[in-house]
Amino acid sequence: MEIMIDECRVSSATIRNWEKLNTNTSGRLASRANKRKSKKRILPLEYISNKNNVSFVQSILDFIDESDIDIFSAIISLGVSLLVKNGLYNKPHVVAVLKEYANITIIDKLSTIKLPDDEFDILGLIYQSYLQEGKKNIIGSYYTPQKIAYNMTKDFDFSNNELFFDPCCGSGAFLLSVGAENPQQIFGIDNDEIAVFISKINLLLKYKNMEFIPQVYCLDFLMGYSVSQQHPVFEKKFDYIATNPPWGAMDESYCNIYNITSKETFSCFFVKSFEQLKSNGIIRFLFPESILNVKVHKDIRKFILDVAGLVRVTLYDDVFSGVTTKYVDIECGKGAAKDSFTVSVNGRNRTVEIETVYETENLVFNLLSDDDIAIVRVVKDKGVFSLRNSIWALGVVTGDNKGKLFSEYHTGMEQIYTGKDIQPYTLRPAQNYIVYDRTSLQQVAKEEIYRAPEKLVYKFISNKLVFAYDNSASLFLNSANILIPKIPNMKIKTVMAFLNSSLFQFMYIKLFGEVKILKGNLLELPFPAISERDNEILSLFVDEVLNGDISKHEDIENYIFSFYGLNEKQIEYIRRIVHGKVN
């Protein structure tokens, strides 16, 4: 039975293939684990305008697969269909554009197909859906939804012949979204020749009543104006630059050029793009949310703060299909050094003082509100000490947990705790045993740390501070970290009271926002100088908790709140942030 794509009908063979590939209309076109090696196809639902077109796109993909058609031939053929439909195919300027692709075979069935009229970028949608997850993950290629591209470019004014540039344009989402009346004001670069072709077709269709050659070029932007690619686009300066750069496509050679220690390609794209921005120009980049606080991205945060002129951070709740991280839009202005920047969430704006970012060791974009700042200031003003002189250690790294951990005790074994066994103040009963032969283990800390008369242990993978007390000289697996605090005039149990408190949880969330409890962040937490009386009271409260009186948790909370002089409104706010409710 022959497939009839133009009527959105699917052959019985296609249906069998979908069943074989475990396909459904939710967007997953195949299934396989391990992203970088995955051959799974994911239809990006955030990129589709009409969900009713899902089956049509899937039928196109199956036709390409079943007919063993080269994807470039398929896309060019579909592009021809669009040009014919819009009366452009024989226009001299369009012929000139297509001449570049004269060596590509045109597929008759695809070049005469009726494509949906209600898609923002039907060719880009098909191409993105065709690419295997592994390739998209390696190159960091995830196209930008229309609403995001529009939001990032809607305020750009082109009334005085301003120029727009997208240095990694993909199929042209940003090029299509800008409000320029003249296509000669629009420039784009991408290193994917298929994506460049799609961008050209999209621009020809958008400006179909004008004769022009789209200024979209297949180049390696990060290599810039090099010997290998002499192109005048690299000599231009632009009024506006907006893009969604590749994420996670790390390349050390690029990073050496742009002094990016993280080796993260999206950082290189930003630095290079900023070079081509005019004075008083505006640049907007879509970044993964991790750029706000992850330590490895300190280099690009420093560049944004010191050089680029941070103007606005816009937060989004959505994610791209096949990606788990959320994304943020960061806007900077050349020559726009400011004392503050705007944070935009769901259309609501607030102002954040830039000095609050500089106060963090890793230049974390903590996006503090006025309420946040007031509380953080109170804690920092009382801060005298830190954990910098403390003793730190990683739990045991066995190198083979399955072979070296046991659920039942045998002679010669001892119990070993994991991160899951750690709860506030106390430890759950250990569920694992180990033969503790230091020579057979991959990594161990100093023996005196494990066997310390008292120590604190904390969960490493956690979005909250969870510290427990151990005076049994027990072993811990590397999902738990060890801390022996050294703070003047403060008992170890008192230190734990502060670390487990809602107030310090609040500080960690607001200042760092990590899903890992990192030593570098803990070192920035400010501890107060306290009286001997306060020290004794808090330590006694902790003793009672350790002895089973969980009601003392609240006594510890109230005592610490009172110590800092926080009011009821502030306390309620802290509890809402930390616990999601008001106690």
VOGU-3710 file (C-alpha; in Angstrom, 3 decimals, decimal comma):
1> meimidecrv> 0,000/0,000/0,000  1,414/3,354/-1,065  1,830/6,170/1,436  -0,269/9,296/0,739  1,535/12,028/2,606  -0,364/14,964/1,173  -3,601/13,623/2,680  -1,909/12,736/5,963  -2,685/9,080/5,396  -0,205/6,499/6,570
11> ssatirnwek> 0,594/3,158/5,001  0,195/-0,131/6,792  3,983/-0,563/6,515  4,488/2,760/8,257  2,129/1,763/11,022  4,024/-1,495/11,451  7,290/0,455/11,645  5,851/2,793/14,262  4,749/-0,180/16,322  8,151/-1,807/15,928
21> lntntsgrla> 9,850/1,417/17,021  7,461/1,901/19,927  6,290/5,174/18,430  3,424/7,320/19,678  2,108/10,789/18,898  3,478/12,346/22,044  6,622/13,138/20,152  8,849/10,095/20,649  9,650/8,566/17,303  11,774/5,698/18,598
31> srankrkskk> 13,260/4,526/21,855  16,816/3,821/22,961  18,874/4,702/26,015  22,103/6,689/26,329  21,618/10,105/24,761  24,940/10,508/22,968  24,622/7,126/21,294  20,853/7,241/20,967  19,237/6,780/17,571  15,885/7,834/18,990
41> rilpleyisn> 14,017/10,599/17,243  12,091/13,133/19,261  9,547/15,391/17,634  10,007/18,768/19,367  6,424/19,538/20,373  7,432/22,982/21,659  8,428/23,844/18,065  5,191/22,729/16,403  2,399/25,257/15,826  -0,438/22,816/15,264
51> knnvsfvqsi> -0,357/19,526/17,170  -2,588/18,001/14,501  0,441/18,021/12,204  2,329/15,453/14,328  1,110/12,492/12,268  1,944/14,321/9,053  5,537/14,933/10,151  5,885/11,321/11,253  4,590/10,109/7,907  7,171/12,271/6,127
61> ldfidesdid> 9,957/10,775/8,215  8,792/7,243/7,503  8,612/7,944/3,797  12,197/9,240/3,881  13,350/6,140/5,779  11,415/3,612/3,721  12,563/5,178/0,458  16,168/5,528/1,699  16,234/9,200/0,736  19,116/11,456/1,709
71> ifsaiislgv> 17,839/14,037/4,199  19,366/16,946/2,273  17,536/15,837/-0,891  14,339/15,488/1,098  14,564/18,971/2,630  15,471/20,664/-0,653  12,599/18,847/-2,372  10,170/20,000/0,296  11,609/23,504/-0,043  10,883/23,417/-3,781
81> sllvknglyn> 7,281/22,485/-2,967  6,945/25,582/-0,775  8,514/27,851/-3,395  6,226/26,535/-6,146  3,169/26,916/-3,969  4,045/30,567/-3,267  4,834/31,402/-6,892  8,522/31,945/-6,234  10,221/28,977/-7,848  10,984/30,674/-11,195
91> kphvvavlke> 11,850/34,104/-9,806  15,395/35,134/-10,861  16,627/35,716/-7,307  15,224/32,364/-6,158  16,806/30,590/-9,122  20,105/32,176/-8,101  19,716/30,813/-4,567  18,791/27,312/-5,743  21,697/27,232/-8,214  24,022/26,689/-5,238
101> yanitiidkl> 22,265/23,371/-4,598  22,069/22,169/-8,202  23,985/18,981/-7,392  21,298/17,813/-4,944  18,719/15,332/-6,272  15,112/16,528/-6,236  12,560/13,895/-5,148  9,421/14,312/-7,254  6,995/12,987/-4,642  8,317/15,421/-2,058
111> stiklpddef> 8,661/18,415/-4,377  4,967/18,210/-5,283  3,627/17,458/-1,835  1,153/19,747/-0,101  2,732/20,990/3,130  0,717/22,416/6,055  0,042/26,154/5,906  -0,150/26,648/9,664  3,453/25,925/10,683  5,930/28,628/11,603
121> dilgliyqsy> 8,840/26,610/10,166  7,679/23,327/8,658  11,068/22,501/7,102  12,909/23,138/10,376  10,351/21,033/12,243  10,830/18,085/9,882  14,608/18,396/9,974  14,752/18,596/13,779  12,430/15,613/14,032  14,619/13,630/11,649
131> lqegkkniig> 17,876/14,170/13,553  18,713/11,412/15,991  18,856/12,311/19,651  22,518/11,328/19,859  23,586/13,777/17,150  21,464/16,596/18,601  22,989/15,979/22,016  26,562/15,968/20,692  26,196/19,182/18,668  23,839/20,818/21,180
141> syytpqkiay> 21,267/21,568/18,469  17,762/22,337/19,750  15,752/24,853/17,726  14,023/27,761/19,412  10,200/27,862/19,656  8,557/30,763/17,849  7,183/32,378/21,012  10,651/32,491/22,611  12,340/33,882/19,490  9,621/36,519/19,198
151> nmtkdfdfsn> 9,862/37,477/22,868  13,618/37,962/22,548  13,384/40,181/19,454  10,040/42,017/19,709  11,552/45,199/21,148  14,195/45,611/18,436  13,668/48,799/16,399  14,672/48,686/12,721  13,397/52,097/11,655  16,918/53,521/11,131
161> nelffdpccg> 18,340/50,654/9,074  19,562/48,759/12,124  21,219/45,403/11,424  20,315/42,079/13,053  22,557/39,029/13,331  22,086/35,436/14,501  25,495/33,666/14,670  24,006/30,164/14,942  20,714/30,626/13,196  19,618/27,024/12,631
171> sgafllsvga> 16,547/27,068/10,409  15,966/30,751/11,121  13,592/31,127/14,094  15,164/34,438/15,112  15,596/35,616/11,520  11,860/35,114/10,983  10,859/36,748/14,266  12,564/40,121/13,870  10,420/43,023/12,706  12,739/44,339/9,968
181> enpqqifgid> 10,860/45,375/6,810  13,964/44,964/4,666  15,618/41,505/4,515  18,959/43,235/3,815  18,969/44,167/7,505  19,091/40,490/8,505  22,186/38,269/8,706  22,696/34,703/9,841  25,419/32,063/10,127  25,297/28,344/10,828
191> ndeiavfisk> 27,722/25,500/10,206  24,917/23,122/9,166  24,361/23,486/5,426  20,878/21,976/5,613  19,853/24,439/8,304  21,288/27,303/6,240  19,234/26,193/3,232  16,077/26,119/5,367  16,811/29,625/6,674  17,178/30,916/3,138
201> inlllkyknm> 13,877/29,366/2,056  12,118/30,747/5,140  13,371/34,273/4,434  12,406/34,036/0,748  8,906/33,059/1,846  8,648/35,778/4,503  9,715/38,501/2,068  8,144/36,927/-1,017  7,276/40,258/-2,603  10,902/41,398/-2,594
211> efipqvycld> 13,836/40,370/-4,765  16,942/39,645/-2,683  19,547/37,025/-1,853  19,266/35,951/1,820  22,352/36,908/3,806  22,662/33,535/5,508  26,001/31,763/5,258  27,327/28,289/6,001  30,391/29,163/8,080  32,087/28,244/11,339
221> flmgysvsqq> 31,333/31,364/13,336  33,761/30,604/16,148  36,672/30,470/13,730  35,769/34,016/12,750  37,611/35,831/10,007  40,300/33,207/9,616  42,530/32,248/6,732  40,244/29,332/5,958  37,087/31,434/5,620  37,571/34,995/4,408
231> hpvfekkfdy> 34,060/36,432/4,538  32,903/40,062/4,858  30,189/39,153/7,411  32,937/38,868/10,043  33,904/42,495/9,439  30,410/43,802/10,162  29,098/45,272/13,395  25,477/44,746/14,370  22,884/46,690/16,328  21,137/43,548/17,539
241> iatnppwgam> 22,317/39,992/18,089  20,015/37,252/19,355  20,400/33,487/19,260  20,083/30,124/20,910  23,676/28,795/20,788  24,663/25,125/20,963  24,664/23,770/24,522  27,194/21,250/25,724  29,081/21,050/22,445  32,472/21,505/24,072
251> desycniyni> 35,524/22,187/21,957  38,861/22,972/23,576  40,315/24,628/20,466  37,595/27,267/20,461  37,821/27,827/24,182  41,547/28,506/23,984  40,825/31,296/21,484  38,180/32,933/23,657  39,765/32,259/27,045  36,854/30,106/28,219
261> tsketfscff> 38,094/27,732/30,908  34,817/25,787/31,054  35,318/24,641/27,427  31,603/25,318/26,944  30,754/26,320/23,387  27,815/28,579/24,268  30,222/30,763/26,241  32,528/31,070/23,229  29,576/32,069/21,052  28,669/34,854/23,461
271> vksfeqlksn> 32,203/36,280/23,656  32,669/36,157/19,879  29,218/37,640/19,228  29,881/40,495/21,618  32,920/41,398/19,531  30,605/42,054/16,587  28,116/44,149/18,526  27,984/47,886/17,843  28,451/50,407/20,615  25,102/50,709/22,414
281> giirflfpes> 23,983/47,514/20,694  21,826/44,829/22,335  22,663/41,129/22,592  20,290/38,411/23,860  21,293/34,792/24,303  19,260/31,753/25,324  21,312/29,814/27,870  20,690/26,711/29,987  19,600/27,634/33,514  22,892/26,261/34,859
291> ilnvkvhkdi> 24,675/29,407/33,644  23,178/31,250/36,631  24,947/29,378/39,407  27,103/26,412/38,365  30,726/27,026/39,311  32,183/25,919/35,976  30,374/28,808/34,237  31,930/31,480/36,437  34,092/32,549/33,471  31,178/33,635/31,276
301> rkfildvagl> 29,331/35,199/34,231  32,416/37,307/34,920  32,547/38,386/31,262  28,847/39,298/31,314  29,288/41,350/34,500  32,640/43,000/33,778  32,417/43,536/30,028  29,008/42,910/28,486  26,733/45,121/30,617  24,010/42,882/32,096
311> vrvtlyddvf> 20,531/44,336/31,532  17,946/41,578/32,000  17,530/37,904/32,915  14,281/36,275/31,758  13,335/32,938/33,284  11,245/30,309/31,481  9,507/27,270/32,942  9,620/25,170/29,764  12,280/22,772/28,522  13,188/21,575/25,043
321> sgvttkyvdi> 12,115/18,093/24,012  14,924/15,676/24,858  16,513/18,146/27,321  15,985/18,179/31,091  17,386/21,611/31,935  15,334/24,794/31,860  16,585/27,833/30,002  17,061/31,544/30,586  17,329/34,534/28,273  20,179/36,904/29,174
331> ecgkgaakds> 20,199/40,393/27,666  23,249/42,653/27,699  23,955/46,076/26,257  27,345/47,216/24,992  28,307/50,172/27,116  25,358/49,578/29,434  27,256/49,027/32,666  24,663/49,290/35,404  24,299/48,951/39,141  21,316/46,650/38,740
341> ftvsvngrnr> 19,537/44,393/36,276  15,958/43,272/35,729  14,663/39,769/36,417  11,573/38,842/34,431  9,386/35,866/35,397  5,990/35,272/33,765  5,746/38,914/32,741  6,544/40,232/36,220  9,716/42,276/36,654  11,883/43,004/39,661
351> tveietvyet> 15,238/44,652/40,151  18,372/42,909/41,435  21,431/44,782/42,639  24,570/43,658/40,811  26,628/44,026/43,981  24,780/40,989/45,384  26,339/38,927/42,597  29,840/40,258/43,231  29,458/39,326/46,904  29,500/35,609/46,008
361> enlvfnllsd> 32,816/33,894/45,400  31,667/32,305/42,141  29,678/35,328/40,917  26,387/33,485/41,230  23,409/35,180/39,587  21,271/34,691/42,689  18,440/36,921/41,412  17,571/38,134/44,903  14,383/40,076/45,553  14,205/42,930/48,056
371> ddiaivrvvk> 12,841/40,488/50,649  15,696/38,079/49,915  18,318/40,804/50,182  16,984/42,015/53,523  17,322/38,543/55,046  20,689/37,785/53,433  22,027/41,112/54,699  20,997/40,305/58,272  22,830/36,967/58,153  25,915/38,397/56,452
381> dkgvfslrns> 26,101/41,349/58,829  26,375/38,947/61,737  28,818/36,730/59,856  32,263/36,610/61,441  33,486/33,075/60,800  33,388/30,474/58,063  34,169/26,786/57,626  37,479/27,519/55,867  39,669/26,088/58,635  37,566/22,953/58,978
391> iwalgvvtgd> 38,470/19,397/58,000  36,751/17,960/54,934  36,721/14,512/53,421  34,955/12,368/50,873  33,368/9,088/51,854  34,789/5,756/50,702  34,980/5,147/46,947  34,891/1,372/46,532  35,331/1,206/42,762  32,854/-1,673/42,748
401> nkgklfseyh> 29,793/-1,168/44,957  28,052/-4,309/43,698  31,029/-6,462/44,537  32,118/-4,807/47,796  28,884/-3,824/49,524  26,711/-6,416/51,248  23,214/-6,248/52,696  23,947/-8,836/55,401  26,646/-8,876/58,058  29,413/-11,479/57,969
411> tgmeqiytgk> 32,452/-11,896/60,136  35,108/-9,291/59,423  32,659/-6,699/58,091  31,547/-3,364/59,482  28,604/-1,194/58,673  28,896/1,620/56,158  26,384/4,443/55,709  25,298/6,035/52,439  23,833/9,426/51,604  20,345/7,901/51,804
421> diqpytlrpa> 20,950/7,058/55,458  21,518/10,711/56,376  18,624/12,711/57,765  18,644/15,973/59,723  20,707/15,454/62,885  20,499/11,646/62,972  21,375/8,597/60,900  19,007/5,888/59,815  20,229/2,339/60,529  22,928/1,385/58,035
431> qnyivydrts> 21,732/-0,941/55,274  25,148/-1,960/53,972  28,289/-3,726/55,198  31,823/-3,743/53,869  35,129/-5,505/54,382  37,195/-2,457/55,192  40,513/-3,202/53,521  41,921/0,183/52,555  44,281/-1,347/49,997  41,390/-2,854/48,031
441> lqqvakeeiy> 39,355/0,355/47,810  39,626/2,890/45,014  39,756/6,006/47,207  39,731/6,561/50,963  40,269/9,541/53,231  42,672/9,658/56,148  41,842/7,059/58,743  41,712/9,627/61,549  38,858/11,447/59,773  36,679/8,353/59,521
451> rapeklvykf> 37,501/7,446/63,122  37,139/10,938/64,572  35,408/10,918/67,991  32,713/13,137/66,489  32,051/14,379/62,973  29,303/15,716/60,776  28,208/13,992/57,587  26,024/15,441/54,872  24,255/14,440/51,703  26,183/15,368/48,583
461> isnklvfayd> 23,345/15,084/46,036  20,623/17,232/47,541  18,905/20,580/47,017  18,811/21,061/50,795  21,372/20,991/53,558  21,058/17,711/55,442  23,670/17,219/58,178  23,852/14,375/60,694  26,016/13,747/63,740  28,249/10,698/64,128
471> nsaslflnsa> 30,230/9,764/67,217  30,523/6,053/66,389  33,641/6,306/64,189  31,595/4,797/61,364  32,382/4,558/57,677  30,483/6,438/54,970  30,195/5,870/51,244  31,081/8,674/48,826  27,409/9,694/48,501  28,095/11,308/51,868
481> nilipkipnm> 30,732/13,920/52,631  32,428/14,447/55,980  32,925/17,708/57,850  34,754/18,304/61,129  33,988/22,012/61,687  36,457/24,380/63,298  34,623/27,561/64,282  35,811/29,479/67,356  33,650/29,025/70,462  31,116/26,892/68,620
491> kiktvmafln> 30,547/23,227/69,438  30,170/20,769/66,573  26,505/20,217/67,505  25,885/23,971/67,437  27,418/24,204/63,966  25,060/21,430/62,884  22,100/23,356/64,337  22,900/26,325/62,097  23,522/24,156/59,026  20,213/22,289/59,420
501> sslfqfmyik> 18,205/25,412/60,197  15,614/26,814/57,782  17,569/30,071/57,756  20,752/28,476/56,430  18,673/26,384/54,018  17,248/29,647/52,756  20,728/31,117/52,376  21,917/28,107/50,375  18,873/28,137/48,076  19,058/31,856/47,382
511> lfgevkilkg> 22,807/32,199/47,039  23,633/28,992/45,180  20,548/27,068/44,049  22,548/23,923/43,347  21,306/20,319/43,436  24,667/19,363/44,930  26,010/20,439/48,281  29,398/21,767/47,246  32,264/22,515/49,600  32,956/25,806/47,830
521> nllelpfpai> 29,423/26,995/48,553  29,464/25,848/52,172  32,642/27,849/52,672  30,717/31,009/51,798  28,084/30,546/54,503  28,694/33,172/57,226  28,656/31,941/60,826  28,119/34,395/63,685  30,099/34,930/66,845  27,885/33,601/69,611
531> serdneilsl> 27,984/33,743/73,387  28,827/30,764/75,533  25,191/30,747/76,658  23,875/30,541/73,069  26,409/27,839/72,323  25,308/25,752/75,300  21,583/26,170/74,658  21,781/25,168/70,999  24,070/22,248/71,755  21,665/21,003/74,449
541> fvdevlngdi> 18,723/21,295/72,048  20,645/19,139/69,555  21,389/16,589/72,306  17,670/16,277/72,957  16,995/15,759/69,245  19,672/13,067/69,137  17,962/11,429/72,110  14,688/11,249/70,205  12,860/14,456/71,111  11,945/15,723/67,642
551> skhedienyi> 9,961/18,640/69,144  13,281/20,331/69,779  13,645/20,896/66,024  11,212/23,787/66,393  13,019/25,117/69,460  16,248/25,235/67,438  14,476/27,012/64,579  12,927/29,631/66,835  16,161/30,212/68,739  18,125/30,858/65,538
561> fsfyglnekq> 15,400/33,117/64,120  15,402/35,057/67,383  19,201/35,277/67,423  19,114/37,125/64,085  16,166/39,294/65,088  13,982/38,260/62,164  10,353/39,342/62,235  7,310/37,116/61,732  6,821/38,158/58,110  10,420/37,255/57,297
571> ieyirrivhg> 10,154/33,937/59,151  6,996/33,009/57,255  8,693/33,908/53,976  11,756/31,769/54,809  9,584/28,790/55,704  7,569/29,165/52,526  10,713/29,186/50,392  12,341/26,244/52,205  9,356/24,055/52,970  6,744/25,262/50,509
581> kvn> 4,406/26,213/53,328  4,065/28,304/56,425  4,287/26,415/59,703
//
